[in-house]
């Protein structure tokens, strides 16, 4: 009898997981009201302290050319992005983005970051900067949030164009490289790559570009990961490694 109940419980849990992941894909883009749970203000302040004390504000990179990678921390200033108590998406993605930039610099890959502090930028301003600098790649880093608390994991959004490319690297291949590398290195659930032709930073890009949704602030497990400096460091190194792989595929005439 006990085995029977355990089997039923297992089947129910499996079905619930499948349903939650399916619901995540179907409702992509809807944001949570951020009122269900919250992290302590101390945790949120820790994230702000990490980016302010461990990292110097990077200067604009004068390099302009076919190997330049533009990193775009989503939101900023009056636009906090996804909220969960005192935890704000704009702080998390800025911290991760600065770490990515530092790792890329160590790999001798020219980089430019669209914002190095808590400031607001229009969407077109972000991608126009990358276009004007003749960047090879553009990566906008975000966190996700939904009303469904079971939604979790990472996904990569890209513009569905096989002709827009840097060298031999198409947008789809760039998205696959990033997504696959993160899923393996972070051992986190992945939703794969998803076409989003209406996003401004993707639609107006003149180079392979993507939006990386790195975890859900509305999910308790993802939220704990994103609040962890260890995870943010690991994620940033994984993103930088995937960018390095992509840069190596770019042919420079």
C-alpha positions as CSV (number, residue, x, y, z in Angstrom):
1,X,0.0,0.0,0.0
2,X,2.9,2.4,0.9
3,X,4.5,1.7,-2.5
4,X,1.3,2.4,-4.2
5,X,1.0,5.9,-2.6
6,X,4.7,6.6,-3.3
7,X,4.2,5.8,-6.9
8,X,1.1,8.0,-7.2
9,X,3.1,10.9,-5.5
10,X,6.0,10.4,-8.0
11,X,3.7,10.5,-11.0
12,X,1.9,13.6,-9.7
13,X,5.2,15.4,-9.1
14,X,6.4,14.5,-12.6
15,X,3.2,15.7,-14.3
16,X,3.4,19.0,-12.3
17,X,7.0,19.6,-13.4
18,X,6.2,19.0,-17.1
19,X,3.1,21.3,-16.8
20,X,5.2,24.0,-15.1
21,X,7.9,24.0,-17.8
22,X,5.3,24.0,-20.6
23,X,3.5,26.9,-18.9
24,X,6.8,28.8,-18.7
25,X,7.2,28.7,-22.5
26,X,3.6,29.5,-23.2
27,X,3.6,32.6,-21.0
28,X,7.1,33.9,-21.9
29,X,7.4,37.6,-21.3
30,X,4.8,38.2,-18.6
31,X,6.2,39.6,-15.4
32,X,5.4,38.9,-11.8
33,X,4.0,41.6,-9.6
34,X,6.8,40.8,-7.2
35,X,4.6,40.6,-4.1
36,X,4.6,36.8,-3.4
37,X,7.9,36.6,-1.5
38,X,10.9,38.7,-0.7
39,X,14.5,38.5,0.2
40,X,16.0,40.5,3.0
41,X,17.3,43.9,2.3
42,X,20.6,42.7,3.6
43,X,20.9,40.2,0.7
44,X,20.0,42.8,-1.9
45,X,22.5,45.2,-0.3
46,X,25.2,42.5,-0.5
47,X,24.7,42.4,-4.3
48,X,25.1,46.1,-4.6
49,X,28.2,46.0,-2.3
50,X,29.8,43.3,-4.5
51,X,29.6,45.3,-7.6
52,X,30.7,48.5,-5.9
53,X,33.6,47.2,-3.9
54,X,35.1,44.3,-6.0
55,X,34.9,46.0,-9.4
56,X,36.1,49.3,-10.7
57,X,33.7,51.1,-13.0
58,X,35.0,50.2,-16.5
59,X,35.9,52.9,-18.9
60,X,34.6,53.1,-22.4
61,X,36.6,50.9,-24.8
62,X,38.0,52.9,-27.7
63,X,38.3,49.8,-29.8
64,X,36.0,49.7,-32.8
65,X,36.0,46.7,-35.0
66,X,34.9,43.2,-36.0
67,X,36.0,41.5,-32.7
68,X,34.4,43.9,-30.3
69,X,31.8,42.4,-27.9
70,X,29.1,44.6,-26.4
71,X,27.7,43.6,-23.0
72,X,24.4,45.1,-22.1
73,X,23.1,44.9,-18.5
74,X,19.4,45.1,-18.8
75,X,17.2,47.8,-17.2
76,X,18.8,50.4,-14.8
77,X,18.0,53.7,-13.2
78,X,14.2,54.3,-13.0
79,X,13.6,50.9,-14.6
80,X,14.4,48.2,-12.0
81,X,13.3,45.3,-14.1
82,X,11.9,42.3,-12.2
83,X,11.4,42.9,-8.5
84,X,11.2,40.6,-5.6
85,X,11.1,42.3,-2.3
86,X,14.3,44.4,-2.1
87,X,16.0,42.3,-4.8
88,X,16.1,44.1,-8.2
89,X,17.0,42.6,-11.6
90,X,18.9,45.7,-12.6
91,X,21.4,45.1,-9.7
92,X,21.9,41.4,-10.3
93,X,22.5,41.8,-14.1
94,X,24.9,44.7,-13.6
95,X,27.0,42.6,-11.2
96,X,27.0,39.6,-13.6
97,X,27.8,41.9,-16.6
98,X,30.7,43.5,-15.0
99,X,32.1,40.1,-14.1
100,X,31.6,39.0,-17.7
101,X,33.5,42.1,-19.0
102,X,36.4,41.5,-16.6
103,X,36.7,37.9,-17.7
104,X,36.6,38.8,-21.4
105,X,39.3,41.4,-20.8
106,X,41.5,38.7,-19.2
107,X,40.9,36.7,-22.4
108,X,42.1,39.7,-24.5
109,X,38.7,40.1,-26.0
110,X,37.8,43.8,-26.6
111,X,34.6,44.7,-24.8
112,X,32.2,47.6,-24.2
113,X,29.5,47.7,-21.5
114,X,26.5,49.8,-22.2
115,X,26.1,50.9,-18.5
116,X,28.6,50.5,-15.7
117,X,26.4,52.0,-13.0
118,X,22.7,52.4,-12.1
119,X,21.5,54.5,-15.0
120,X,18.6,54.3,-17.4
121,X,19.1,53.7,-21.1
122,X,16.6,53.6,-23.9
123,X,16.5,50.3,-25.7
124,X,17.5,51.8,-29.1
125,X,20.3,53.7,-27.4
126,X,21.8,50.4,-26.3
127,X,21.8,48.7,-29.7
128,X,22.6,51.9,-31.6
129,X,25.9,52.1,-29.6
130,X,26.8,48.6,-30.6
131,X,26.0,49.3,-34.3
132,X,28.0,52.5,-34.3
133,X,31.0,50.7,-32.8
134,X,30.8,48.0,-35.5
135,X,30.6,45.4,-32.8
136,X,30.8,41.7,-33.7
137,X,28.5,40.5,-31.0
138,X,25.8,41.9,-28.6
139,X,24.7,40.2,-25.4
140,X,21.9,41.7,-23.2
141,X,21.8,40.0,-19.8
142,X,18.5,39.8,-17.9
143,X,16.6,37.8,-15.3
144,X,13.1,36.5,-15.8
145,X,10.0,36.6,-13.6
146,X,6.5,35.2,-13.9
147,X,3.3,34.7,-11.9
148,X,3.9,31.0,-12.1
149,X,6.3,30.3,-9.1
150,X,7.3,26.9,-10.6
151,X,8.8,28.5,-13.8
152,X,12.6,28.3,-13.6
153,X,15.8,27.9,-15.6
154,X,17.5,29.8,-18.4
155,X,16.6,30.7,-22.0
156,X,18.2,32.6,-24.8
157,X,16.2,34.9,-27.1
158,X,17.4,35.7,-30.6
159,X,16.3,37.3,-33.9
160,X,15.3,34.6,-36.5
161,X,17.7,35.6,-39.3
162,X,20.1,33.2,-41.0
163,X,21.7,36.0,-43.1
164,X,22.7,38.4,-40.4
165,X,26.1,37.2,-39.3
166,X,29.7,38.0,-38.2
167,X,31.9,35.9,-40.3
168,X,30.5,32.5,-40.4
169,X,28.5,32.9,-37.1
170,X,24.7,33.3,-37.5
171,X,22.4,34.6,-34.8
172,X,20.9,31.2,-34.3
173,X,24.3,29.5,-33.9
174,X,25.4,32.3,-31.5
175,X,22.3,31.7,-29.4
176,X,22.8,27.9,-29.4
177,X,26.4,28.3,-28.4
178,X,25.5,30.4,-25.4
179,X,22.5,28.4,-24.3
180,X,24.1,25.0,-24.6
181,X,27.3,26.1,-22.8
182,X,25.4,27.6,-19.9
183,X,23.1,24.5,-19.5
184,X,26.1,22.2,-19.3
185,X,28.4,24.3,-17.1
186,X,25.7,25.5,-14.6
187,X,23.7,22.3,-14.5
188,X,20.5,24.2,-14.6
189,X,17.2,23.6,-16.4
190,X,17.2,25.1,-19.9
191,X,14.3,26.2,-22.1
192,X,16.5,26.3,-25.2
193,X,16.6,29.2,-27.7
194,X,13.5,31.1,-28.6
195,X,12.8,33.4,-31.5
196,X,11.8,37.0,-30.4
197,X,11.8,39.1,-33.6
198,X,10.0,42.0,-31.9
199,X,12.5,42.9,-29.2
200,X,14.2,46.2,-30.1
201,X,17.7,45.3,-29.1
202,X,17.5,42.3,-31.5
203,X,15.4,43.7,-34.3
204,X,17.7,46.7,-34.9
205,X,21.0,44.9,-34.4
206,X,23.5,44.8,-37.3
207,X,25.4,41.9,-35.7
208,X,24.4,38.6,-34.0
209,X,22.7,39.6,-30.8
210,X,20.8,37.9,-28.1
211,X,18.9,38.4,-24.8
212,X,20.0,36.0,-22.1
213,X,17.3,35.3,-19.5
214,X,19.4,34.0,-16.6
215,X,17.0,32.5,-14.1
216,X,13.6,33.5,-12.6
217,X,13.4,35.8,-9.6
218,X,9.9,34.5,-9.0
219,X,11.2,31.0,-8.4
220,X,12.6,30.3,-4.9
221,X,15.5,28.1,-6.1
222,X,16.6,30.4,-8.9
223,X,16.3,33.3,-6.6
224,X,18.7,31.8,-4.1
225,X,21.2,31.1,-6.9
226,X,21.0,34.6,-8.2
227,X,21.5,36.0,-4.7
228,X,24.7,33.9,-4.4
229,X,27.9,35.6,-5.3
230,X,29.4,32.1,-6.1
231,X,26.7,31.4,-8.7
232,X,26.9,34.9,-10.2
233,X,30.7,34.4,-10.6
234,X,30.3,30.9,-12.1
235,X,27.5,32.1,-14.5
236,X,29.6,35.1,-15.6
237,X,32.6,32.9,-16.4
238,X,30.4,30.5,-18.3
239,X,28.9,33.4,-20.4
240,X,32.4,34.7,-21.1
241,X,33.6,31.2,-22.2
242,X,30.7,30.9,-24.6
243,X,31.4,34.3,-26.0
244,X,35.0,33.4,-26.5
245,X,34.0,30.2,-28.4
246,X,31.7,32.4,-30.6
247,X,34.4,35.0,-31.2
248,X,36.7,32.3,-32.4
249,X,34.1,31.4,-35.1
250,X,34.2,34.9,-36.5
251,X,36.3,35.3,-39.6
252,X,38.0,38.6,-40.0
253,X,38.7,39.6,-43.6
